[in-house]
Amino acid sequence: MEPRWLDDAEFRAWIGYRRMRLLLDAQVSRDLMRDSGLSAPDYDVLSALTSTPDHRWRLTRLADRMLWSKSRLSRHISRMEQRGLVTREGFEGDGRGAVVVLTEGGLRAIREAAPDHVESVRRNFIDLLSREQVEVLATIAETVLDHLSDNSDSSDGDGEQPG
């Protein structure tokens, strides 16, 4: 069967998306580090923890959400613990499991970082687009994410509690 090659518009869309994603992620990450001292993974962990009422996530579920291995996330969590952003607790009923818990310092850090982070997202992305472009992009993202979620065993973390 002959491959279905991309036409010019499809190629421009694909290559443009790939380059935009890399450059945008890099710029927003640089801004985040400069403005708050937090790395993008720090911010991802802290924002996940603030998304639950009790500010806790099971380590394995958080690793799945971030698309990281458990060992990679565990090492990162250790560095965050040293900075007082999170703590790690045992998971009831499973002596091998761990729960990552947001500390007061971590909550303060994300609350202080969020306004500048959102401003960076606006300055480098959202404010460059018309309202219609934002709506179309949101629809495109939802379509692709729905497709990928249907083909994946990983969860997006919505409302997940440890256990």
C-alpha positions in Angstrom: 0.0 0.0 0.0 1.3 3.4 -1.0 1.9 5.8 1.9 -0.5 8.8 2.2 2.1 11.6 2.0 1.3 14.9 3.5 0.3 17.6 1.1 1.9 21.1 1.4 -0.7 22.5 3.8 -0.6 19.3 6.0 3.2 19.4 6.0 3.2 23.1 7.0 0.7 22.4 9.8 2.7 19.4 11.1 6.2 21.0 10.9 4.8 24.3 12.2 3.2 22.6 15.2 6.4 20.7 16.0 8.6 23.7 15.8 6.1 25.9 17.6 5.7 23.4 20.5 9.5 23.2 21.0 10.1 26.9 20.9 7.0 27.8 22.9 7.8 25.2 25.6 11.4 26.5 25.8 10.4 30.2 26.1 7.7 29.6 28.7 10.1 27.4 30.7 12.8 30.0 30.6 10.3 32.7 31.7 9.1 30.4 34.6 12.6 29.7 35.8 13.6 33.4 35.6 10.5 34.7 37.3 10.0 32.0 40.0 13.0 29.7 40.2 10.7 26.8 39.3 11.4 24.4 36.5 8.5 23.3 34.2 8.5 19.9 35.9 8.4 21.6 39.3 5.4 23.6 38.2 3.7 20.5 36.7 4.0 18.7 40.0 2.8 21.6 42.0 -0.1 22.3 39.8 -1.2 18.7 39.8 -1.0 18.7 43.6 -3.1 21.9 43.8 -5.8 20.2 41.6 -6.9 17.9 44.4 -8.7 19.0 47.5 -6.2 17.4 49.8 -3.1 18.4 47.8 -1.9 14.8 47.4 -1.2 12.4 44.6 0.0 8.8 44.5 3.5 8.8 43.0 2.7 6.2 40.4 -0.4 8.1 39.2 1.5 11.4 39.1 4.3 9.7 37.0 1.6 8.5 34.6 0.1 12.0 34.3 3.5 13.5 33.6 4.5 10.7 31.2 7.6 10.0 33.3 8.9 6.8 34.7 8.3 6.3 38.4 12.1 6.4 39.1 12.6 9.6 37.2 9.7 11.3 39.0 10.9 9.9 42.4 14.3 11.5 41.8 12.7 14.8 40.9 10.4 14.6 44.0 13.5 14.1 46.1 15.0 17.3 44.8 11.7 19.1 45.4 11.6 17.7 49.0 15.1 19.2 49.6 13.7 22.6 48.6 10.7 22.2 50.9 8.1 22.2 48.1 6.7 18.7 48.7 6.9 15.8 51.1 6.5 12.1 50.6 4.4 9.8 52.7 3.7 6.1 52.7 0.6 4.9 51.0 -1.9 3.1 53.4 -2.2 -0.6 52.6 0.8 -0.7 50.3 4.2 -0.5 52.0 5.9 0.1 48.7 3.7 2.9 47.5 4.3 6.6 48.1 2.1 9.7 48.1 3.4 13.1 47.2 2.0 15.9 49.4 2.2 19.6 48.8 3.8 21.6 51.6 3.0 25.2 52.7 6.2 26.2 50.9 5.1 24.5 47.7 1.7 26.1 47.9 3.3 29.5 48.4 5.7 28.9 45.5 3.0 28.0 43.0 0.7 30.8 44.1 3.6 33.3 43.6 4.6 31.7 40.3 1.2 31.4 38.7 0.5 35.1 37.7 3.9 35.5 35.9 3.5 32.0 34.3 0.1 32.9 33.0 1.4 36.2 31.7 4.2 34.3 29.8 1.6 32.0 28.3 -0.5 35.0 27.2 2.4 37.0 25.9 4.0 34.1 23.9 0.9 32.3 22.8 -2.7 33.3 23.6 -2.5 37.0 22.9 -1.0 36.3 19.5 -4.2 34.5 18.4 -7.7 35.8 17.6 -10.5 34.5 19.7 -11.6 32.4 16.8 -8.1 30.9 16.4 -8.1 30.0 20.2 -11.5 28.3 19.8 -10.3 26.3 16.7 -7.1 25.3 18.5 -9.0 24.2 21.6 -11.3 22.0 19.4 -8.3 20.6 17.5 -6.5 19.8 20.8 -9.6 18.1 22.2 -10.0 16.0 19.1 -6.4 14.8 19.1 -6.4 14.2 22.9 -9.7 12.3 22.7 -8.1 10.1 20.0 -4.9 9.5 22.0 -6.8 8.9 25.3 -8.9 6.2 23.5 -5.6 4.5 22.5 -3.9 4.8 25.9 -4.2 3.1 29.2 -2.9 6.2 31.0 -5.2 8.6 32.8 -5.3 12.4 32.6 -5.5 12.7 36.4 -8.8 14.5 36.6 -10.0 14.2 40.1 -7.6 11.4 41.0 -7.0 10.8 44.6 -4.3 8.6 45.9 -5.6 5.0 46.0 
